[in-house]
Every structure is written in structure tokens, then in C-alpha cells.
Amino acid sequence: MKKVNFNIRIEEELREQFKKTAEENVQNPSALVRRWISEYVEKHKKDS
């Protein structure tokens, strides 16, 4: 599967807090966002 970038705009302070919190919890920020997106899509997937 092809990987692509997904850009969002958030306040710099929030981004830095997120990165710091993820690091403190031994988590990769990008992996966290990917997991949250996947969980959201799965939860809200409509039956086709």
C-alpha cells in the first residue's frame, strides 16, 4: 500500500506538548495518529 503525507495545522505549543508527552510514554507521535485515524475509520465505517 502506498504511503502518503497527511498535513494538519495545530498550534506550535500543542504540537510540542504532544511530542513531549508521546516521548515520555515511549510512543511515536506519527504511529499514535495513524492508530487514532484507523480506529476512527473502523468505528464509523458504514456497512456497504
Secondary structure, 3 states (H helix, E strand, C coil): CCCCCCCCCCCHHHHHHHHHHHHHCCCCHHHHHHHHHHHHHHHHCCCC
